[in-house]
Amino acid sequence: MPVSRSQNQGSTTQADTPAAKNAPGAAFRAAADGRRTMLAHMQRCRALGRPTEAEVAAMVAAFVARGAQITACRPAHAMSIQNGAGRDAAGWTI
């Protein structure tokens, strides 16, 4: 029986091979791994608890002291698709 990565960090198992990643059920396993990761994150966040009024006030004060500037990201543009939209699609943004 192959050893999993959690048992031996240095070994590669049959599940790590490219053929196994494309095998039936691989997408299901990947989705299940994603759900487990998400649930673990939720549990860690809940364990931290909610911030107190004093903590929120301190965070807001620190934000205002730094100039209260919000980082704005440039808009992402959709790639042109041969969908018949023509020049109308030139200004599309996501």
MOSUL-V848814 format. One record per residue. N is the residue number from 1. RES is the residue in one small letter. BURIAL is + if it has 16 or more other ideal C-beta (glycine too) atoms within 10 Angstrom, else -. Layout:
{{N RES BURIAL} {N RES BURIAL}}
//
This chain:
{{1 m -} {2 p -} {3 v -} {4 s -} {5 r -} {6 s -} {7 q -} {8 n -} {9 q -} {10 g -} {11 s -} {12 t -} {13 t -} {14 q -} {15 a -} {16 d -} {17 t -} {18 p -} {19 a -} {20 a -} {21 k -} {22 n -} {23 a -} {24 p -} {25 g -} {26 a -} {27 a -} {28 f -} {29 r -} {30 a -} {31 a -} {32 a -} {33 d -} {34 g -} {35 r -} {36 r -} {37 t -} {38 m -} {39 l -} {40 a -} {41 h -} {42 m -} {43 q -} {44 r -} {45 c -} {46 r -} {47 a -} {48 l -} {49 g -} {50 r -} {51 p -} {52 t -} {53 e -} {54 a -} {55 e -} {56 v -} {57 a -} {58 a -} {59 m -} {60 v -} {61 a -} {62 a -} {63 f -} {64 v -} {65 a -} {66 r -} {67 g -} {68 a -} {69 q -} {70 i -} {71 t -} {72 a -} {73 c -} {74 r -} {75 p -} {76 a -} {77 h -} {78 a -} {79 m -} {80 s -} {81 i -} {82 q -} {83 n -} {84 g -} {85 a -} {86 g -} {87 r -} {88 d -} {89 a -} {90 a -} {91 g -} {92 w -} {93 t -} {94 i -}}
//
